[in-house]
């Protein structure tokens, strides 16, 4: 279990349900390590601002996370966390390693649109 304030995805089946029931989804797949924790914090801060995006975390070491670890957009990644973005049930963007607030906001704005002011 990841100790974040985000909603947790614990199985591939649950992930499938989440991405099929929500138009815009961001999932950070990682551990409670120094590269991952800042990304969770950014997501927690942005969640109330980006009401049109659903934010989740998933444990990297969970065997069920293979759907993220082995996805075409993440297959060459070497660093944690794997952060993936789904639009209408399809993975449209993926990053690895630590991200800044501005990097995450740029991806959210480009892939899902800016939040309503």
OpenMM code with the backbone's topology and positions (N, CA, C; nanometers):
from openmm import Vec3, app, unit

residues = "UNK UNK UNK UNK UNK UNK UNK UNK UNK UNK UNK UNK UNK UNK UNK UNK UNK UNK UNK UNK UNK UNK UNK UNK UNK UNK UNK UNK UNK UNK UNK UNK UNK UNK UNK UNK UNK UNK UNK UNK UNK UNK UNK UNK UNK UNK UNK UNK UNK UNK UNK UNK UNK UNK UNK UNK UNK UNK UNK UNK UNK UNK UNK UNK UNK UNK UNK UNK UNK UNK UNK UNK UNK UNK UNK UNK UNK UNK UNK UNK UNK UNK UNK UNK UNK UNK UNK UNK UNK UNK UNK UNK UNK UNK UNK UNK UNK UNK UNK UNK UNK UNK UNK UNK UNK UNK UNK UNK UNK UNK UNK UNK UNK UNK UNK UNK UNK".split()
positions = [
    Vec3(0.0838, -0.1179, 0.0000),
    Vec3(0.0000, 0.0000, 0.0000),
    Vec3(0.0885, 0.1245, 0.0000),
    Vec3(0.0560, 0.2177, -0.0871),
    Vec3(0.1262, 0.3450, -0.0890),
    Vec3(0.0580, 0.4392, 0.0092),
    Vec3(0.1373, 0.5093, 0.0877),
    Vec3(0.0830, 0.5985, 0.1895),
    Vec3(0.0716, 0.7397, 0.1333),
    Vec3(-0.0277, 0.7569, 0.0463),
    Vec3(-0.0580, 0.8868, -0.0131),
    Vec3(-0.2045, 0.9184, 0.0134),
    Vec3(-0.2432, 1.0390, -0.0185),
    Vec3(-0.3833, 1.0784, -0.0084),
    Vec3(-0.4567, 1.0610, -0.1410),
    Vec3(-0.3941, 0.9923, -0.2348),
    Vec3(-0.4551, 0.9654, -0.3648),
    Vec3(-0.5419, 0.8404, -0.3565),
    Vec3(-0.6294, 0.8252, -0.4527),
    Vec3(-0.7032, 0.6996, -0.4662),
    Vec3(-0.6052, 0.5940, -0.5150),
    Vec3(-0.6191, 0.4723, -0.4639),
    Vec3(-0.5260, 0.3649, -0.4973),
    Vec3(-0.5884, 0.2684, -0.5978),
    Vec3(-0.5074, 0.2269, -0.6950),
    Vec3(-0.5453, 0.1201, -0.7873),
    Vec3(-0.4671, -0.0030, -0.7431),
    Vec3(-0.5385, -0.1129, -0.7192),
    Vec3(-0.4717, -0.2309, -0.6658),
    Vec3(-0.4705, -0.3497, -0.7605),
    Vec3(-0.5402, -0.3398, -0.8749),
    Vec3(-0.5408, -0.4522, -0.9684),
    Vec3(-0.5530, -0.4016, -1.1110),
    Vec3(-0.5120, -0.4860, -1.2040),
    Vec3(-0.5256, -0.4522, -1.3459),
    Vec3(-0.6731, -0.4358, -1.3819),
    Vec3(-0.7571, -0.5159, -1.3226),
    Vec3(-0.9013, -0.5077, -1.3487),
    Vec3(-0.9566, -0.3737, -1.2994),
    Vec3(-0.9139, -0.3322, -1.1819),
    Vec3(-0.9589, -0.2034, -1.1290),
    Vec3(-0.9082, -0.0886, -1.2169),
    Vec3(-0.7832, -0.0968, -1.2633),
    Vec3(-0.7290, 0.0055, -1.3520),
    Vec3(-0.8118, 0.0136, -1.4794),
    Vec3(-0.8432, -0.0995, -1.5365),
    Vec3(-0.9249, -0.1040, -1.6586),
    Vec3(-1.0592, -0.0350, -1.6361),
    Vec3(-1.1202, -0.0630, -1.5228),
    Vec3(-1.2495, -0.0019, -1.4886),
    Vec3(-1.2345, 0.1496, -1.4759),
    Vec3(-1.1312, 0.1949, -1.4064),
    Vec3(-1.1075, 0.3378, -1.3852),
    Vec3(-1.0883, 0.4101, -1.5178),
    Vec3(-1.0048, 0.3547, -1.6051),
    Vec3(-0.9769, 0.4264, -1.7303),
    Vec3(-1.0935, 0.4185, -1.8280),
    Vec3(-1.1792, 0.3189, -1.8136),
    Vec3(-1.2958, 0.3109, -1.9007),
    Vec3(-1.4125, 0.3952, -1.8516),
    Vec3(-1.4152, 0.4258, -1.7216),
    Vec3(-1.5257, 0.5036, -1.6655),
    Vec3(-1.4942, 0.6521, -1.6537),
    Vec3(-1.3695, 0.6916, -1.6796),
    Vec3(-1.3289, 0.8315, -1.6670),
    Vec3(-1.2553, 0.8752, -1.7927),
    Vec3(-1.2895, 0.9921, -1.8420),
    Vec3(-1.2290, 1.0410, -1.9659),
    Vec3(-1.0797, 1.0677, -1.9508),
    Vec3(-1.0401, 1.1307, -1.8398),
    Vec3(-0.9014, 1.1722, -1.8174),
    Vec3(-0.8501, 1.1143, -1.6861),
    Vec3(-0.7419, 1.0354, -1.6958),
    Vec3(-0.6880, 0.9682, -1.5770),
    Vec3(-0.5360, 0.9803, -1.5758),
    Vec3(-0.4819, 1.0153, -1.4581),
    Vec3(-0.3370, 1.0158, -1.4353),
    Vec3(-0.3077, 0.9130, -1.3273),
    Vec3(-0.2105, 0.8237, -1.3546),
    Vec3(-0.1719, 0.7211, -1.2579),
    Vec3(-0.0212, 0.7291, -1.2371),
    Vec3(0.0198, 0.7398, -1.1116),
    Vec3(0.1612, 0.7356, -1.0773),
    Vec3(0.1897, 0.5980, -1.0187),
    Vec3(0.2721, 0.5221, -1.0877),
    Vec3(0.3055, 0.3857, -1.0486),
    Vec3(0.4471, 0.3876, -0.9916),
    Vec3(0.4564, 0.3719, -0.8592),
    Vec3(0.5877, 0.3832, -0.7973),
    Vec3(0.5946, 0.3188, -0.6612),
    Vec3(0.6908, 0.3659, -0.5842),
    Vec3(0.7153, 0.3204, -0.4466),
    Vec3(0.7144, 0.4445, -0.3571),
    Vec3(0.7388, 0.4242, -0.2298),
    Vec3(0.7510, 0.5370, -0.1377),
    Vec3(0.8979, 0.5785, -0.1304),
    Vec3(0.9534, 0.6142, -0.2454),
    Vec3(1.0943, 0.6507, -0.2546),
    Vec3(1.1132, 0.7973, -0.2898),
    Vec3(1.2395, 0.8428, -0.2908),
    Vec3(1.2694, 0.9846, -0.3088),
    Vec3(1.2342, 1.0412, -0.4460),
    Vec3(1.2219, 0.9589, -0.5464),
    Vec3(1.1830, 1.0072, -0.6794),
    Vec3(1.0311, 1.0070, -0.6954),
    Vec3(0.9629, 0.9248, -0.6197),
    Vec3(0.8175, 0.9075, -0.6332),
    Vec3(0.7382, 1.0019, -0.5444),
    Vec3(0.7814, 1.0177, -0.4204),
    Vec3(0.7046, 1.0964, -0.3230),
    Vec3(0.6748, 1.2383, -0.3725),
    Vec3(0.7710, 1.3094, -0.4349),
    Vec3(0.7371, 1.4427, -0.4852),
    Vec3(0.6258, 1.4414, -0.5906),
    Vec3(0.6220, 1.3384, -0.6735),
    Vec3(0.5178, 1.3298, -0.7769),
    Vec3(0.3817, 1.3078, -0.7121),
    Vec3(0.3756, 1.2217, -0.6101),
    Vec3(0.2487, 1.2036, -0.5389),
    Vec3(0.2017, 1.3370, -0.4795),
    Vec3(0.2955, 1.4123, -0.4211),
    Vec3(0.2619, 1.5415, -0.3619),
    Vec3(0.2078, 1.6390, -0.4652),
    Vec3(0.2683, 1.6416, -0.5815),
    Vec3(0.2206, 1.7276, -0.6907),
    Vec3(0.0795, 1.6871, -0.7302),
    Vec3(0.0569, 1.5573, -0.7434),
    Vec3(-0.0759, 1.5089, -0.7809),
    Vec3(-0.1795, 1.5471, -0.6753),
    Vec3(-0.1435, 1.5318, -0.5478),
    Vec3(-0.2358, 1.5678, -0.4401),
    Vec3(-0.2699, 1.7167, -0.4457),
    Vec3(-0.1713, 1.7987, -0.4785),
    Vec3(-0.1935, 1.9430, -0.4870),
    Vec3(-0.2783, 1.9808, -0.6087),
    Vec3(-0.2599, 1.9106, -0.7187),
    Vec3(-0.3321, 1.9438, -0.8419),
    Vec3(-0.4722, 1.8836, -0.8488),
    Vec3(-0.4977, 1.7801, -0.7712),
    Vec3(-0.6268, 1.7102, -0.7791),
    Vec3(-0.7466, 1.8041, -0.7640),
    Vec3(-0.7484, 1.8957, -0.6655),
    Vec3(-0.8652, 1.9835, -0.6558),
    Vec3(-0.8728, 2.0887, -0.7669),
    Vec3(-0.7607, 2.1179, -0.8299),
    Vec3(-0.7566, 2.2186, -0.9370),
    Vec3(-0.8054, 2.1598, -1.0693),
    Vec3(-0.7638, 2.0377, -1.0985),
    Vec3(-0.7994, 1.9697, -1.2232),
    Vec3(-0.9169, 1.8760, -1.1970),
    Vec3(-1.0348, 1.9342, -1.1795),
    Vec3(-1.1540, 1.8556, -1.1492),
    Vec3(-1.1952, 1.7612, -1.2597),
    Vec3(-1.1473, 1.7866, -1.3813),
    Vec3(-1.1827, 1.7026, -1.4958),
    Vec3(-1.0850, 1.5862, -1.5160),
    Vec3(-0.9923, 1.5679, -1.4210),
    Vec3(-0.8935, 1.4599, -1.4264),
    Vec3(-0.9056, 1.3786, -1.2978),
    Vec3(-0.8986, 1.2471, -1.3094),
    Vec3(-0.8972, 1.1583, -1.1934),
    Vec3(-0.7525, 1.1169, -1.1676),
    Vec3(-0.7094, 1.1277, -1.0423),
    Vec3(-0.5714, 1.1004, -1.0022),
    Vec3(-0.5660, 0.9735, -0.9173),
    Vec3(-0.4704, 0.8848, -0.9503),
    Vec3(-0.4548, 0.7577, -0.8790),
    Vec3(-0.3078, 0.7245, -0.8633),
    Vec3(-0.2797, 0.6376, -0.7660),
    Vec3(-0.1463, 0.5780, -0.7556),
    Vec3(-0.1605, 0.4269, -0.7641),
    Vec3(-0.0491, 0.3608, -0.7936),
    Vec3(-0.0447, 0.2140, -0.7987),
    Vec3(0.0952, 0.1709, -0.7578),
    Vec3(0.1027, 0.0675, -0.6766),
    Vec3(0.2327, 0.0162, -0.6315),
    Vec3(0.3073, -0.0483, -0.7480),
    Vec3(0.4294, -0.0025, -0.7707),
    Vec3(0.5112, -0.0556, -0.8798),
    Vec3(0.5389, -0.2045, -0.8627),
    Vec3(0.5599, -0.2480, -0.7385),
    Vec3(0.5972, -0.3867, -0.7133),
    Vec3(0.4791, -0.4828, -0.7100),
    Vec3(0.3600, -0.4325, -0.7210),
    Vec3(0.2416, -0.5173, -0.7292),
    Vec3(0.2442, -0.5895, -0.8645),
    Vec3(0.2331, -0.7228, -0.8665),
    Vec3(0.2331, -0.7941, -0.9946),
    Vec3(0.1266, -0.7405, -1.0917),
    Vec3(0.0183, -0.6875, -1.0383),
    Vec3(-0.0884, -0.6325, -1.1218),
    Vec3(-0.0439, -0.5080, -1.1994),
    Vec3(0.0624, -0.4423, -1.1526),
    Vec3(0.1119, -0.3214, -1.2188),
    Vec3(0.1831, -0.3519, -1.3497),
    Vec3(0.1951, -0.4781, -1.3837),
    Vec3(0.2592, -0.5142, -1.5117),
    Vec3(0.1888, -0.4503, -1.6304),
    Vec3(0.0593, -0.4190, -1.6176),
    Vec3(-0.0114, -0.3536, -1.7283),
    Vec3(0.0446, -0.2143, -1.7547),
    Vec3(0.1019, -0.1516, -1.6528),
    Vec3(0.1693, -0.0231, -1.6721),
    Vec3(0.3162, -0.0460, -1.7056),
    Vec3(0.3822, -0.1340, -1.6306),
    Vec3(0.5266, -0.1587, -1.6525),
    Vec3(0.5570, -0.2090, -1.7928),
    Vec3(0.4658, -0.2874, -1.8519),
    Vec3(0.4905, -0.3493, -1.9823),
    Vec3(0.4184, -0.2809, -2.0973),
    Vec3(0.3602, -0.1660, -2.0732),
    Vec3(0.2888, -0.0944, -2.1795),
    Vec3(0.3878, -0.0437, -2.2845),
    Vec3(0.3449, -0.0321, -2.4092),
    Vec3(0.4357, 0.0165, -2.5144),
    Vec3(0.5011, 0.1513, -2.4816),
    Vec3(0.4282, 0.2437, -2.4206),
    Vec3(0.4854, 0.3758, -2.3912),
    Vec3(0.5827, 0.3744, -2.2742),
    Vec3(0.5848, 0.2677, -2.1940),
    Vec3(0.6746, 0.2613, -2.0774),
    Vec3(0.7831, 0.1554, -2.0903),
    Vec3(0.7838, 0.0813, -2.1985),
    Vec3(0.8713, -0.0366, -2.2095),
    Vec3(1.0201, -0.0052, -2.1951),
    Vec3(1.0636, 0.1130, -2.2288),
    Vec3(1.2053, 0.1461, -2.2194),
    Vec3(1.2420, 0.2241, -2.0945),
    Vec3(1.1477, 0.2458, -2.0054),
    Vec3(1.1728, 0.3266, -1.8862),
    Vec3(1.2696, 0.2569, -1.7912),
    Vec3(1.3534, 0.3372, -1.7253),
    Vec3(1.4504, 0.2839, -1.6303),
    Vec3(1.4296, 0.3379, -1.4884),
    Vec3(1.3680, 0.4555, -1.4739),
    Vec3(1.3556, 0.5178, -1.3420),
    Vec3(1.2128, 0.5251, -1.2934),
    Vec3(1.1977, 0.5249, -1.1617),
    Vec3(1.0653, 0.5364, -1.1007),
    Vec3(1.0388, 0.6824, -1.0640),
    Vec3(0.9143, 0.7206, -1.0584),
    Vec3(0.7952, 0.6424, -1.0888),
    Vec3(0.7637, 0.6445, -1.2384),
    Vec3(0.6780, 0.5518, -1.2777),
    Vec3(0.6191, 0.5562, -1.4105),
    Vec3(0.4890, 0.6344, -1.3937),
    Vec3(0.4751, 0.7433, -1.4635),
    Vec3(0.3530, 0.8234, -1.4563),
    Vec3(0.2855, 0.8156, -1.5920),
    Vec3(0.1617, 0.7699, -1.5917),
    Vec3(0.0909, 0.7467, -1.7183),
    Vec3(-0.0393, 0.8254, -1.7200),
    Vec3(-0.0777, 0.8635, -1.8410),
    Vec3(-0.1947, 0.9468, -1.8627),
    Vec3(-0.2855, 0.8771, -1.9635),
    Vec3(-0.4120, 0.8603, -1.9268),
    Vec3(-0.5092, 0.7926, -2.0122),
    Vec3(-0.6175, 0.8902, -2.0543),
    Vec3(-0.6494, 0.8893, -2.1831),
    Vec3(-0.7585, 0.9700, -2.2384),
    Vec3(-0.8539, 0.8743, -2.3082),
    Vec3(-0.9787, 0.8738, -2.2659),
    Vec3(-1.0806, 0.7871, -2.3255),
    Vec3(-1.0356, 0.6410, -2.3321),
    Vec3(-0.9746, 0.5922, -2.2241),
    Vec3(-0.9368, 0.4521, -2.2133),
    Vec3(-0.8053, 0.4136, -2.2775),
    Vec3(-0.7356, 0.5087, -2.3380),
    Vec3(-0.6081, 0.4802, -2.4048),
    Vec3(-0.4948, 0.5577, -2.3384),
    Vec3(-0.3792, 0.4923, -2.3224),
    Vec3(-0.2615, 0.5601, -2.2699),
    Vec3(-0.2102, 0.6557, -2.3769),
    Vec3(-0.2077, 0.7856, -2.3448),
    Vec3(-0.1682, 0.8860, -2.4432),
    Vec3(-0.0323, 0.9489, -2.4139),
    Vec3(0.0164, 0.9337, -2.2902),
    Vec3(0.1443, 0.9935, -2.2517),
    Vec3(0.1981, 0.9160, -2.1330),
    Vec3(0.3304, 0.9092, -2.1236),
    Vec3(0.3946, 0.8434, -2.0103),
    Vec3(0.5298, 0.9093, -1.9854),
    Vec3(0.5645, 0.9222, -1.8578),
    Vec3(0.6948, 0.9750, -1.8201),
    Vec3(0.7539, 0.8850, -1.7126),
    Vec3(0.8844, 0.8952, -1.6946),
    Vec3(0.9469, 0.8225, -1.5842),
    Vec3(1.0372, 0.9179, -1.5081),
    Vec3(1.0621, 0.8830, -1.3853),
    Vec3(1.1462, 0.9570, -1.2932),
    Vec3(1.0707, 1.0758, -1.2366),
    Vec3(1.1403, 1.1517, -1.1558),
    Vec3(1.0794, 1.2651, -1.0858),
    Vec3(1.0339, 1.3699, -1.1871),
    Vec3(0.9257, 1.4375, -1.1550),
    Vec3(0.8718, 1.5437, -1.2389),
    Vec3(0.8512, 1.6675, -1.1520),
    Vec3(0.8585, 1.7840, -1.2142),
    Vec3(0.8280, 1.9081, -1.1442),
    Vec3(0.6793, 1.9390, -1.1597),
    Vec3(0.6303, 2.0289, -1.0783),
    Vec3(0.4924, 2.0751, -1.0889),
    Vec3(0.4645, 2.1248, -1.2307),
    Vec3(0.5563, 2.2060, -1.2848),
    Vec3(0.5340, 2.2625, -1.4179),
    Vec3(0.5316, 2.1531, -1.5253),
    Vec3(0.6166, 2.0529, -1.5154),
    Vec3(0.6156, 1.9435, -1.6128),
    Vec3(0.4819, 1.8701, -1.6099),
    Vec3(0.4316, 1.8412, -1.4904),
    Vec3(0.3043, 1.7704, -1.4782),
    Vec3(0.1902, 1.8569, -1.5319),
    Vec3(0.1873, 1.9848, -1.4950),
    Vec3(0.0818, 2.0744, -1.5422),
    Vec3(0.0828, 2.0863, -1.6939),
    Vec3(0.2010, 2.0927, -1.7537),
    Vec3(0.2109, 2.1019, -1.8999),
    Vec3(0.1491, 1.9796, -1.9659),
    Vec3(0.1792, 1.8628, -1.9135),
    Vec3(0.1210, 1.7397, -1.9702),
    Vec3(-0.0300, 1.7388, -1.9505),
    Vec3(-0.0767, 1.7709, -1.8292),
    Vec3(-0.2214, 1.7726, -1.8040),
    Vec3(-0.2909, 1.8704, -1.8987),
    Vec3(-0.2351, 1.9902, -1.9148),
    Vec3(-0.2951, 2.0899, -2.0027),
    Vec3(-0.2959, 2.0437, -2.1480),
    Vec3(-0.1847, 1.9855, -2.1936),
    Vec3(-0.1740, 1.9414, -2.3329),
    Vec3(-0.2630, 1.8224, -2.3636),
    Vec3(-0.2700, 1.7268, -2.2719),
    Vec3(-0.3448, 1.6035, -2.2980),
    Vec3(-0.4924, 1.6143, -2.2616),
    Vec3(-0.5250, 1.6902, -2.1549),
    Vec3(-0.6628, 1.6908, -2.1032),
    Vec3(-0.7283, 1.8283, -2.1046),
    Vec3(-0.6528, 1.9327, -2.1335),
    Vec3(-0.7064, 2.0681, -2.1319),
    Vec3(-0.6837, 2.1343, -1.9975),
    Vec3(-0.6775, 2.2665, -2.0016),
    Vec3(-0.6539, 2.3440, -1.8790),
    Vec3(-0.7769, 2.3383, -1.7889),
    Vec3(-0.7556, 2.3534, -1.6584),
    Vec3(-0.8700, 2.3532, -1.5673),
    Vec3(-0.9553, 2.4775, -1.5877),
    Vec3(-1.0814, 2.4672, -1.5532),
    Vec3(-1.1697, 2.5837, -1.5587),
    Vec3(-1.1330, 2.6780, -1.4458),
    Vec3(-1.1204, 2.8045, -1.4793),
    Vec3(-1.0787, 2.9040, -1.3789),
    Vec3(-1.1916, 2.9400, -1.2851),
] * unit.nanometer
topology = app.Topology()
chain = topology.addChain("A")
for resn in residues:
    res = topology.addResidue(resn, chain)
    for name in ("N", "CA", "C"):
        topology.addAtom(name, app.Element.getBySymbol(name[0]), res)
